[in-house]
């Protein structure tokens, strides 16, 4: 299963997203669910950097992608919301393969 964990700060702005695991729908390199999730999360990292000029801390490993921001604003909120829109759609279509958890930092 792919677990997507989203963390927001005390202002309820998302500052971290982590996707880890595998959907196990097909063999590695052939799994459309993994590919879709990876594409959305990678696009978020790229958009934060290229479109907004942010410097997120990213960690990439097999089955893991983490994006961390020091500061969030309305523009980063929009990019995270757009990414979550796509991820929630995938999770609805494949609830046994993708789970999204949200947490708030106190």
Protein Blocks (a to p, Z undefined) as FASTA:
>chain_A
ZZddddddfkopafbdcdedjeklacehiamklmmmmmmmmmmmmmmmmmnopacddddd
ehiacdddfbdcfklmmmmmmmmmmmmmmmmmmmmlbccdddddZZ
